[in-house]
Amino acid sequence: MNIKDVAALAGVSPASVSRCLNNTGPMSKTTRARIEKVVALTGYDTGRTSKQVEWNQNPTIGVMIPSLLNPVFSEIVAGIQKRARHFGYSVIVVDTQYERRLEKQAIIDLIRQRVAGVILTTTSVDDNDALSLLREFRFPFCLVHNQSSNEPCVFVDNYQAGRDVAEHLLSLGHTKIGMVAGRFLSSDRAKQRYLGFTDFLQEQSTSISVQLIEVDQYALTPFDQTQASFFDSPSSPTAWFCSNDLLALKLVNHLKSKGVVVPEAVSVVGFDGMALGQILYPPLATIQVPHHDMGLCAVDLLFNAKHKTAFPLARQLDYQTHFVGTVAERHQSSNMRSVQ
């Protein structure tokens, strides 16, 4: 960091920063507090001197994602990198492991790296410390997957996609239905998918209720004994909607390990359209999201926001339903829940 970077974040002139740090002139309490907060936030060393101007000669975009283990975020980052290179930018990626407490620190670290802007996926847009920090300092950013009414974002309609899944499962005759979701506190997308799913079912029949299981979407370990009990009972749902493909693949693997025939006995639908899900047998039924395109679009929206262009700052992309493979009509007989 240099004094010009501090001034840009604080929204003041370098001369004002100098007066504040050296106590060489009058300054309002508000301006002083803002400059001091930037200094504390960035770790700017007021005692260090440099004979060179420290402007970054290799401009970068910061990317904050929930997980490096989930392939869908790799697709997004690939799109971001491709588009960033087109503009002569490189990319720094930070993983927050779906934890709110790590998000604010990730943003602080990226600001300290003097990135030109940030593309991020957060746990939620509400009461979020990381977003509050970006907003306070008017730092350029664009949300990916999260939806905001008045800020740069690229997303799909998670609520409507949840409704589409519910409609399809009902059309196949399923009335005992469950959902395996990432914890709503860690993913506002999972919550929107759940709300669309349950709203449609309740609109069609008040007698249909959804058995909800919230799990840690970051863990790639098998379901624990308590979680597994929801899937192993003869009275368990005949169809499950999972809030992402990793959870869906995890569930398919668990059901097969118990001798349950998928999809003849139990149907499973995921969300994301991971390539991995399509090379297995049977292929995973899912909602296919254009993650690579989301990454490309996010870079454009970030620069639109950074340069205050008149172009729209929000972009909704289309998803595709892929209801084949691990989803099938409900069978009346129960003898296919176990392979003898």
C-alpha positions in Angstrom: 0.0 0.0 0.0 1.1 3.6 -0.6 -0.4 6.9 0.4 -2.4 7.2 -2.9 -4.0 3.8 -2.2 -5.0 4.9 1.3 -6.4 8.1 -0.1 -8.4 6.3 -2.8 -10.0 4.0 -0.3 -10.8 6.8 2.1 -12.2 8.9 -0.7 -9.9 11.9 0.1 -6.8 13.4 -1.4 -3.3 12.2 -0.7 -2.6 15.6 0.9 -5.4 14.9 3.4 -3.9 11.5 4.3 -0.6 13.2 4.9 -2.1 15.9 7.1 -3.9 13.2 9.1 -0.9 11.0 9.6 1.5 13.8 10.4 -1.0 16.0 12.3 0.0 19.0 10.2 -3.3 20.6 9.6 -7.0 20.9 10.6 -9.3 18.0 9.7 -12.9 17.0 10.6 -13.3 14.1 13.0 -15.3 12.2 10.4 -12.5 12.4 7.8 -9.8 11.6 10.3 -11.7 8.6 11.5 -12.2 7.3 8.0 -8.5 7.7 7.1 -7.5 6.0 10.4 -9.8 3.1 9.6 -8.3 2.6 6.2 -4.8 2.6 7.7 -5.8 0.0 10.3 -7.7 -2.1 7.8 -4.9 -2.2 5.2 -1.9 -2.3 7.6 -0.4 0.7 5.9 3.1 1.3 7.4 3.3 5.1 8.0 7.0 4.8 8.9 8.1 3.0 5.7 9.6 5.1 2.9 10.0 4.3 -0.7 11.8 6.0 -3.5 9.5 4.5 -6.1 5.9 5.0 -6.9 4.2 1.7 -5.9 1.4 1.5 -8.4 0.8 -2.2 -9.3 2.3 -2.9 -12.6 0.3 -6.2 -13.0 -3.3 -5.2 -12.1 -5.3 -8.0 -10.5 -8.9 -8.9 -9.7 -9.7 -10.5 -6.4 -12.0 -13.5 -6.3 -13.7 -14.8 -3.1 -15.4 -18.1 -3.4 -16.9 -20.5 -0.7 -15.0 -23.6 -1.7 -12.1 -24.7 -3.9 -13.3 -28.3 -3.5 -16.6 -27.7 -5.4 -15.9 -28.0 -9.1 -18.6 -25.4 -10.0 -16.5 -22.6 -8.5 -13.6 -23.8 -10.5 -15.7 -23.3 -13.6 -16.6 -19.8 -12.5 -12.9 -18.9 -11.8 -11.9 -20.3 -15.2 -14.4 -17.9 -16.8 -13.2 -15.0 -14.7 -9.5 -15.7 -15.6 -10.3 -16.0 -19.3 -12.1 -12.6 -19.3 -9.6 -10.9 -17.0 -6.7 -11.9 -19.3 -8.5 -10.3 -22.2 -8.3 -7.0 -20.3 -4.7 -7.6 -19.1 -5.6 -8.6 -15.6 -4.5 -11.5 -13.4 -6.6 -13.1 -10.7 -6.1 -13.8 -7.0 -8.5 -16.4 -5.5 -9.4 -16.8 -1.8 -11.5 -19.7 -0.3 -13.8 -19.0 2.7 -15.1 -22.5 3.3 -18.7 -21.3 3.5 -17.8 -19.5 6.8 -19.0 -16.0 7.5 -16.1 -15.3 9.9 -13.6 -15.8 7.1 -15.3 -13.6 4.5 -14.4 -10.2 6.1 -10.8 -11.2 6.5 -10.7 -12.4 2.9 -11.9 -9.0 1.7 -9.3 -7.3 3.9 -6.6 -9.5 2.5 -7.6 -8.7 -1.1 -7.7 -5.0 -0.4 -4.2 -5.2 1.0 -3.2 -6.8 -2.2 -4.4 -3.7 -4.0 -6.7 -5.5 -6.3 -8.7 -3.4 -8.8 -12.0 -4.9 -7.7 -13.5 -8.1 -6.2 -15.8 -10.8 -7.6 -17.3 -12.8 -4.8 -19.9 -15.3 -3.6 -21.0 -14.7 0.0 -23.0 -16.7 2.4 -25.7 -14.1 2.1 -26.1 -10.5 1.0 -27.9 -9.6 4.3 -26.0 -8.5 7.4 -22.7 -9.5 5.7 -19.5 -7.9 7.1 -17.5 -8.5 4.0 -20.1 -6.7 1.8 -20.5 -3.9 4.4 -16.8 -3.3 4.1 -16.9 -3.1 0.3 -19.9 -0.8 0.4 -18.5 1.5 3.0 -15.3 2.1 1.0 -17.1 2.1 -2.3 -14.8 -0.6 -3.5 -15.7 -2.1 -6.9 -17.3 -5.5 -6.7 -19.6 -7.9 -8.4 -21.6 -10.8 -6.8 -21.7 -14.2 -8.4 -24.7 -16.5 -7.5 -25.9 -14.0 -4.9 -28.7 -11.8 -6.0 -28.9 -8.1 -5.1 -31.5 -5.6 -6.1 -29.2 -2.6 -6.6 -25.6 -3.9 -6.8 -23.6 -5.6 -9.6 -24.5 -9.3 -9.6 -24.8 -12.3 -12.0 -27.2 -15.1 -11.0 -29.8 -17.6 -12.0 -33.3 -17.7 -10.6 -32.8 -20.2 -7.8 -36.4 -19.8 -6.6 -37.9 -20.7 -9.9 -35.5 -23.5 -10.5 -36.7 -25.0 -7.1 -40.3 -24.8 -8.4 -39.3 -26.5 -11.6 -37.8 -29.5 -9.7 -40.9 -29.8 -7.5 -43.2 -29.7 -10.6 -41.3 -32.4 -12.3 -41.2 -34.7 -9.3 -45.0 -34.3 -8.8 -45.6 -35.1 -12.5 -43.8 -38.4 -12.0 -46.1 -39.3 -9.2 -43.9 -38.7 -6.1 -45.7 -37.6 -3.0 -43.1 -38.5 -0.4 -40.5 -35.9 -1.1 -37.4 -34.7 0.8 -34.6 -32.1 0.4 -31.0 -32.3 1.4 -29.7 -28.7 1.6 -26.5 -26.9 2.5 -27.0 -24.9 5.7 -29.1 -21.9 5.0 -26.9 -19.7 7.1 -24.0 -20.6 4.8 -25.9 -20.3 1.5 -28.7 -18.0 0.6 -28.9 -19.8 -2.7 -29.8 -23.1 -1.0 -32.5 -21.3 0.9 -34.1 -19.8 -2.3 -34.1 -23.2 -3.9 -35.8 -24.7 -0.9 -38.4 -21.9 -0.8 -39.3 -22.3 -4.5 -39.4 -26.1 -4.1 -41.7 -26.1 -1.0 -43.9 -23.2 -2.2 -44.8 -25.1 -5.4 -45.6 -28.3 -3.5 -47.8 -26.5 -1.0 -49.6 -24.7 -3.7 -50.4 -28.1 -5.4 -51.4 -30.0 -2.2 -51.5 -29.1 1.4 -51.0 -32.8 2.3 -47.5 -32.8 0.9 -44.7 -31.9 3.3 -41.0 -31.8 2.6 -38.6 -33.6 4.8 -35.6 -31.2 5.1 -32.1 -32.2 6.1 -29.5 -29.4 6.4 -25.9 -30.6 6.2 -22.5 -29.1 5.9 -22.0 -28.6 2.2 -18.3 -28.2 2.6 -17.7 -31.8 4.0 -17.0 -34.5 1.4 -17.2 -37.2 4.0 -20.0 -39.7 4.1 -23.3 -38.9 5.9 -23.1 -39.5 9.6 -25.3 -42.1 11.3 -28.0 -39.5 12.2 -28.2 -38.1 8.7 -28.1 -41.6 7.1 -31.2 -42.6 9.2 -33.3 -40.2 7.2 -32.5 -42.1 3.9 -32.5 -45.7 5.1 -36.0 -46.1 6.5 -38.7 -47.9 4.4 -40.9 -44.9 4.9 -38.3 -42.4 3.6 -39.1 -40.2 0.6 -39.1 -41.7 -2.8 -37.6 -38.5 -4.3 -34.9 -36.2 -3.0 -33.9 -32.7 -4.2 -30.4 -31.7 -3.3 -29.3 -28.1 -3.2 -26.1 -28.9 -5.1 -24.6 -31.7 -7.2 -22.0 -32.7 -4.7 -24.7 -33.5 -2.1 -26.7 -35.3 -4.8 -23.7 -37.5 -5.7 -23.0 -38.1 -2.1 -26.7 -39.2 -1.6 -26.7 -41.5 -4.7 -23.5 -43.1 -3.4 -25.0 -43.7 0.0 -28.3 -45.2 -1.4 -26.4 -47.6 -3.7 -24.2 -48.7 -0.8 -27.4 -49.7 1.0 -28.7 -51.6 -2.0 -31.2 -49.0 -3.0 -31.8 -48.9 -6.7 -31.5 -45.4 -8.2 -33.7 -44.2 -9.8 -36.2 -47.1 -9.8 -36.7 -47.0 -6.0 -35.5 -43.6 -5.1 -35.0 -40.5 -7.4 -32.4 -37.9 -6.8 -32.1 -34.4 -8.4 -29.1 -32.1 -7.9 -28.4 -28.5 -8.8 -25.4 -27.1 -10.7 -24.8 -29.3 -13.8 -21.4 -30.5 -12.8 -19.6 -32.3 -15.6 -18.7 -35.1 -13.1 -22.4 -35.9 -12.6 -22.8 -36.6 -16.3 -20.0 -39.1 -16.7 -21.4 -41.4 -14.0 -24.1 -44.0 -14.6 -26.9 -43.2 -14.4 -26.1 -39.6 -15.1 -27.2 -37.1 -12.4 -30.5 -35.4 -13.0 -29.9 -31.7 -12.2 -30.4 -28.0 -12.9 -27.6 -27.0 -15.3 -26.1 -23.6 -14.5 -23.8 -21.8 -17.0 -21.0 -21.3 -14.4 -18.3 -20.4 -17.0 -20.5 -17.8 -18.5 -21.2 -16.4 -15.1 -17.4 -15.8 -14.6 -17.1 -14.1 -18.0 -20.1 -11.9 -17.2 -18.9 -11.0 -13.7 -15.7 -9.4 -15.0 -17.7 -7.2 -17.4 -20.1 -6.2 -14.7 -17.2 -5.4 -12.4 -15.6 -3.1 -14.9 -19.0 -1.5 -15.7 -19.4 -0.7 -12.0 -15.8 0.4 -11.6 -16.0 2.9 -14.4 -19.6 3.9 -13.6 -21.0 3.1 -17.0 -24.7 3.4 -17.8 -24.9 -0.4 -18.6 -27.1 -2.5 -16.3 -25.3 -3.8 -13.2 -27.3 -7.0 -12.8 -27.5 -10.0 -15.1 -29.8 -13.0 -14.8 -28.6 -16.0 -16.9 -30.8 -18.9 -18.0 -30.5 -22.4 -16.5 -31.4 -25.7 -18.2 -33.4 -28.6 -16.6 -31.8 -32.0 -17.1 -34.3 -34.4 -15.7 -32.9 -37.8 -16.9 -30.8 -40.5 -15.3 -31.3 -40.5 -11.6 -35.0 -39.5 -11.7 -37.9 -41.7 -12.6 -41.6 -42.3 -12.1 -42.6 -43.5 -8.7 -43.1 -47.2 -8.4 -45.8 -48.6 -6.2 -43.8 -51.6 -5.1 -41.1 -51.2 -2.5 -39.1 -54.3 -3.3 -36.6 -52.3 -5.3 -35.3 -50.4 -2.3 -32.9 -53.3 -1.7 -31.0 -55.5 -4.1 -30.9 -59.1 -3.0 
